């Protein structure tokens, strides 16, 4: 049985960041990716200001940046504006390949693509019939994590996202649409990219079934006369049920850890931070993270906000409309931008 000090399942933002931090260490690391290419992922491709600042992304990887967002509540539009850019769009494939290039030169890291883990145990995994032992295992394998399943953790809060990728330059604004009759406490979006837009929506299937969400989304698209005839339809789950990161010698990061925001659906920044902090803990077992508490605190705030909106029942529209009016006051406008970005 081949043995590694660290096995990372999943080469998304969390897995790649974890591997980067373990690079050039004395540890023998294996990074596994089930797909035949690292980078592409079904995702709206939005990134917040704190994520851009943390990454130090090269300008050429940023497609658009925004210091304002158009906020629609039941077809009434307003604008949230900041002095600095707080929302960005990126191409996930290029982003993943950029992360990958940063770890390719490390001699202690082995990268395997088209390698899906089918069995997970406390000290070994099975990949393509091969048994691989480890000292530490990092689950960076997304919302349907086999590692999380092995740990016996059930996801009580999964958000379903659906979107169309449409080749058009017609839309240039970053827009968010709250319409409770269609999306309950969640929203629809338009994220412009260089040669296409992501137009999508999300909701908790406990409150809006996937079938109903799709029907509502199509009605909303029709209401707004958005042509999807040549668009590519995509659907994806997002895990927002956080239960912790470390479980003895096994770690969960990013989406696998349930760190996706239950309100905004943002997950890239949380994935990066959890991947880095996991690596630091592996390198130094006495390490105490100074970044994860803030990530967890914001996750709890977003969950409290969602819970409040759900409990508001038929008053959701009033809730959103009141917020829209409050956001016209500079103090509350700043808080709203902090909430999103």
C-alpha positions as CSV (number, residue, x, y, z in Angstrom):
1,X,0.0,0.0,0.0
2,X,1.4,3.4,-1.0
3,X,1.5,5.8,1.9
4,X,1.3,9.6,2.0
5,X,1.6,12.0,5.0
6,X,-1.4,14.0,3.6
7,X,-4.0,13.0,1.0
8,X,-6.2,15.8,-0.3
9,X,-9.4,14.7,-2.1
10,X,-10.5,17.5,-4.5
11,X,-8.5,20.0,-6.4
12,X,-10.8,23.0,-6.1
13,X,-9.9,26.3,-4.4
14,X,-9.7,24.6,-1.0
15,X,-7.6,21.6,-2.0
16,X,-5.3,23.6,-4.2
17,X,-4.7,26.2,-1.4
18,X,-4.1,23.5,1.1
19,X,-1.5,21.8,-1.2
20,X,0.2,25.2,-1.9
21,X,0.7,25.7,1.9
22,X,2.1,22.2,2.3
23,X,4.5,22.7,-0.7
24,X,8.2,22.5,0.0
25,X,7.5,20.9,3.4
26,X,8.9,17.6,4.6
27,X,5.5,16.0,4.1
28,X,4.7,13.7,1.2
29,X,1.4,15.0,-0.3
30,X,-1.1,13.5,-2.7
31,X,-3.7,15.7,-4.4
32,X,-6.5,13.9,-6.1
33,X,-9.0,15.3,-8.6
34,X,-11.9,13.1,-9.9
35,X,-12.3,15.1,-13.2
36,X,-9.9,15.0,-16.1
37,X,-9.1,18.7,-15.8
38,X,-8.4,20.9,-12.8
39,X,-10.3,24.3,-12.7
40,X,-13.7,24.1,-14.4
41,X,-16.6,24.0,-12.1
42,X,-20.3,24.8,-12.4
43,X,-20.4,28.1,-10.6
44,X,-21.7,31.7,-11.2
45,X,-18.0,32.8,-11.0
46,X,-18.5,35.6,-8.4
47,X,-15.8,36.6,-6.0
48,X,-15.9,39.2,-3.2
49,X,-13.4,42.0,-2.4
50,X,-11.9,40.1,0.5
51,X,-11.3,37.1,-1.7
52,X,-9.5,39.3,-4.3
53,X,-7.4,41.0,-1.6
54,X,-6.5,37.7,0.0
55,X,-5.5,36.0,-3.3
56,X,-3.6,38.9,-4.9
57,X,-5.1,37.7,-8.3
58,X,-3.3,39.0,-11.4
59,X,-5.5,41.6,-13.1
60,X,-5.8,39.5,-16.2
61,X,-7.8,36.9,-14.3
62,X,-10.4,39.4,-13.2
63,X,-13.1,39.8,-15.8
64,X,-15.2,42.6,-14.3
65,X,-15.1,44.5,-11.0
66,X,-17.9,46.5,-9.5
67,X,-18.3,49.1,-6.8
68,X,-22.0,48.9,-7.1
69,X,-24.8,46.4,-7.4
70,X,-28.3,46.9,-8.7
71,X,-30.7,45.7,-6.1
72,X,-34.2,44.7,-7.2
73,X,-37.1,44.1,-4.8
74,X,-40.3,43.0,-6.6
75,X,-39.3,44.9,-9.7
76,X,-38.4,48.1,-7.8
77,X,-34.7,48.9,-8.5
78,X,-32.1,50.7,-6.4
79,X,-28.3,50.8,-6.3
80,X,-25.9,50.0,-3.6
81,X,-22.6,51.8,-4.2
82,X,-19.2,51.9,-2.5
83,X,-16.1,53.9,-2.9
84,X,-14.1,50.7,-3.7
85,X,-14.8,47.6,-5.8
86,X,-16.4,44.9,-3.7
87,X,-17.7,42.4,-6.3
88,X,-15.8,40.6,-9.1
89,X,-16.3,38.0,-11.7
90,X,-13.7,35.4,-12.7
91,X,-13.4,32.4,-15.0
92,X,-13.3,29.3,-12.8
93,X,-11.1,27.3,-15.2
94,X,-8.5,30.0,-15.5
95,X,-8.6,30.6,-11.8
96,X,-8.0,26.9,-11.0
97,X,-5.2,26.6,-13.5
98,X,-3.5,29.7,-11.9
99,X,-3.7,28.0,-8.5
100,X,-2.4,24.7,-10.0
101,X,0.7,26.4,-11.5
102,X,1.7,27.6,-8.1
103,X,2.1,24.0,-6.8
104,X,3.4,22.2,-9.8
105,X,7.0,22.9,-8.9
106,X,6.8,21.5,-5.4
107,X,8.7,18.2,-5.3
108,X,6.8,16.8,-2.4
109,X,3.4,17.1,-4.0
110,X,2.0,14.4,-6.4
111,X,-1.1,15.4,-8.5
112,X,-3.4,12.8,-10.0
113,X,-6.4,13.7,-12.2
114,X,-9.2,11.3,-13.2
115,X,-8.8,9.8,-9.7
116,X,-12.0,9.3,-7.8
117,X,-11.9,8.1,-4.2
118,X,-14.6,5.3,-3.8
119,X,-13.8,4.2,-0.3
120,X,-12.7,6.3,2.7
121,X,-11.5,4.8,6.0
122,X,-9.8,6.4,9.0
123,X,-6.3,5.6,7.7
124,X,-6.7,4.7,4.0
125,X,-8.7,5.4,0.9
126,X,-9.3,3.4,-2.3
127,X,-8.9,5.0,-5.7
128,X,-9.4,3.0,-8.8
129,X,-8.9,-0.2,-6.9
130,X,-5.7,1.0,-5.3
131,X,-5.4,1.3,-1.5
132,X,-3.6,4.4,-0.4
133,X,-2.7,5.1,3.2
134,X,-2.4,8.4,4.9
135,X,-1.6,10.2,8.2
136,X,-3.9,13.1,7.5
137,X,-6.9,13.2,5.1
138,X,-8.3,16.5,3.8
139,X,-11.8,16.4,2.3
140,X,-12.0,19.2,-0.2
141,X,-14.4,17.3,-2.4
142,X,-17.4,19.6,-2.5
143,X,-21.0,19.5,-1.4
144,X,-21.4,15.7,-2.1
145,X,-18.3,14.9,-0.1
146,X,-17.4,11.3,0.4
147,X,-15.2,12.3,3.3
148,X,-18.1,14.1,5.1
149,X,-20.3,11.0,4.5
150,X,-17.6,8.7,6.0
151,X,-17.6,11.0,9.1
152,X,-21.3,10.4,9.5
153,X,-22.2,14.1,9.0
154,X,-25.5,14.8,7.3
155,X,-26.1,18.1,5.5
156,X,-29.2,19.7,6.9
157,X,-28.8,22.8,4.8
158,X,-28.1,22.4,1.1
159,X,-28.8,25.2,-1.3
160,X,-29.7,24.4,-4.9
161,X,-28.3,26.8,-7.5
162,X,-29.5,26.8,-11.1
163,X,-28.3,29.0,-13.9
164,X,-28.0,29.6,-17.6
165,X,-24.7,30.5,-19.3
166,X,-25.6,32.8,-22.1
167,X,-23.2,34.2,-24.7
168,X,-24.1,37.9,-24.8
169,X,-22.7,41.3,-24.0
170,X,-26.2,42.8,-23.5
171,X,-25.9,42.9,-19.7
172,X,-23.1,44.9,-18.1
173,X,-24.4,45.5,-14.5
174,X,-24.0,43.2,-11.5
175,X,-27.6,42.6,-10.4
176,X,-29.5,40.9,-7.6
177,X,-33.2,40.3,-7.6
178,X,-35.3,39.5,-4.5
179,X,-38.7,38.2,-5.4
180,X,-40.1,36.1,-2.6
181,X,-43.0,34.7,-4.6
182,X,-40.4,32.9,-6.8
183,X,-37.3,32.5,-4.6
184,X,-38.6,32.7,-1.0
185,X,-35.8,34.1,1.2
186,X,-33.2,33.8,-1.6
187,X,-32.6,35.6,-4.9
188,X,-31.8,35.6,-8.6
189,X,-28.7,37.1,-10.1
190,X,-27.0,38.4,-13.3
191,X,-23.2,38.2,-13.2
192,X,-21.6,39.5,-16.4
193,X,-18.4,37.8,-17.7
194,X,-16.3,38.8,-20.7
195,X,-18.1,36.8,-23.3
196,X,-21.2,35.6,-21.4
197,X,-23.4,36.1,-18.4
198,X,-24.5,33.8,-15.6
199,X,-28.1,34.3,-14.9
200,X,-29.3,32.1,-12.1
201,X,-31.1,31.7,-8.8
202,X,-30.8,29.7,-5.6
203,X,-33.0,28.4,-2.8
204,X,-33.2,25.9,0.0
205,X,-35.0,22.8,-1.4
206,X,-36.8,22.5,2.0
207,X,-38.6,25.7,1.2
208,X,-38.7,25.7,-2.6
209,X,-38.5,22.3,-4.2
210,X,-36.0,21.9,-7.1
211,X,-38.9,21.4,-9.5
212,X,-40.8,24.4,-8.3
213,X,-37.6,26.5,-8.3
214,X,-36.9,25.7,-11.9
215,X,-40.5,26.5,-12.8
216,X,-40.3,29.8,-10.9
217,X,-37.0,30.7,-12.5
218,X,-38.3,30.1,-16.0
219,X,-41.3,32.3,-15.2
220,X,-39.0,35.0,-13.8
221,X,-36.8,34.8,-17.0
222,X,-39.9,35.2,-19.1
223,X,-41.1,38.1,-17.0
224,X,-37.8,39.9,-17.7
225,X,-37.7,38.8,-21.3
226,X,-34.3,37.1,-21.0
227,X,-33.6,34.9,-23.9
228,X,-32.3,31.5,-22.8
229,X,-32.9,29.6,-26.1
230,X,-29.1,29.4,-26.8
231,X,-28.1,29.2,-23.1
232,X,-26.5,26.3,-21.3
233,X,-28.5,25.1,-18.3
234,X,-26.6,24.1,-15.2
235,X,-27.6,23.0,-11.7
236,X,-25.4,22.6,-8.6
237,X,-25.7,22.0,-4.9
238,X,-24.1,24.2,-2.2
239,X,-23.5,22.9,1.3
240,X,-24.2,25.5,4.0
241,X,-24.3,23.1,7.0
242,X,-21.1,23.8,8.9
243,X,-20.2,21.2,11.5
244,X,-16.5,21.8,12.1
245,X,-13.2,21.4,10.2
246,X,-11.1,18.9,12.2
247,X,-12.2,15.4,13.1
248,X,-9.0,13.8,14.6
249,X,-6.7,13.2,11.6
250,X,-9.4,14.1,9.0
251,X,-10.2,17.6,7.9
252,X,-13.1,19.1,5.9
253,X,-12.6,22.3,3.9
254,X,-14.7,24.7,1.8
255,X,-18.0,23.3,0.5
256,X,-17.3,19.9,2.0
257,X,-17.2,21.6,5.4
258,X,-20.5,23.3,4.8
259,X,-18.9,26.8,4.7
260,X,-20.9,28.1,1.7
261,X,-22.9,31.2,2.8
262,X,-26.5,30.2,3.4
263,X,-27.5,33.7,2.3
264,X,-25.3,34.8,-0.6
265,X,-24.1,31.4,-1.8
266,X,-20.5,32.6,-1.7
267,X,-18.0,29.9,-1.1
268,X,-14.6,30.6,-2.8
269,X,-13.2,32.8,-0.1
270,X,-14.2,30.4,2.7
271,X,-12.7,27.5,0.7
272,X,-9.4,29.3,0.4
273,X,-9.2,30.2,4.1
274,X,-10.2,26.8,5.3
275,X,-7.7,25.1,2.9
276,X,-4.8,27.3,4.2
277,X,-5.7,27.0,7.8
278,X,-6.0,23.2,7.5
279,X,-2.5,23.1,6.0
280,X,-1.1,25.2,8.8
281,X,-2.7,22.9,11.4
282,X,-1.2,19.8,9.8
283,X,2.3,21.5,9.7
284,X,1.9,22.6,13.3
285,X,-0.6,20.7,15.5
286,X,-0.6,23.4,18.1
287,X,-1.5,26.1,15.6
288,X,-4.6,28.2,16.5
289,X,-6.2,29.8,13.5
290,X,-6.7,33.6,13.6
291,X,-8.8,33.6,10.4
292,X,-11.4,30.8,10.8
293,X,-13.3,32.5,13.7
294,X,-14.2,35.4,11.4
295,X,-15.3,33.1,8.6
296,X,-17.5,31.1,11.0
297,X,-18.9,34.2,12.6
298,X,-20.0,35.6,9.2
299,X,-21.5,32.2,8.3
300,X,-23.6,32.3,11.5
301,X,-24.7,35.9,10.8
302,X,-25.9,34.9,7.3
303,X,-27.7,31.9,8.7
304,X,-29.5,34.1,11.3
305,X,-30.5,36.5,8.5
306,X,-31.9,33.6,6.4
307,X,-33.8,32.2,9.5
308,X,-35.3,35.7,10.1
309,X,-36.4,36.0,6.5
310,X,-38.0,32.5,6.5
311,X,-39.8,33.2,9.7
312,X,-41.2,36.5,8.3
313,X,-43.5,34.3,6.1
314,X,-45.8,36.4,3.9
315,X,-44.0,39.6,5.2
316,X,-40.9,38.8,3.2
317,X,-41.7,41.4,0.6
318,X,-42.1,44.0,3.3
319,X,-38.9,42.8,4.9
320,X,-36.9,43.2,1.6
321,X,-38.6,46.5,0.8
322,X,-37.8,48.0,4.2
323,X,-34.2,46.9,3.8
324,X,-34.1,48.5,0.3
325,X,-35.2,51.8,1.8
326,X,-32.8,51.6,4.7
327,X,-29.9,51.0,2.3
328,X,-30.5,54.5,0.9
329,X,-29.0,55.8,4.2
330,X,-25.2,55.8,3.9
331,X,-24.6,54.0,7.3
332,X,-26.9,51.1,6.3
333,X,-25.7,51.1,2.7
334,X,-22.2,50.4,4.0
335,X,-23.5,47.6,6.2
336,X,-25.3,46.0,3.3
337,X,-22.2,46.1,1.2
338,X,-20.2,44.5,4.0
339,X,-22.9,41.8,4.2
340,X,-22.6,41.0,0.5
341,X,-18.8,41.6,0.0
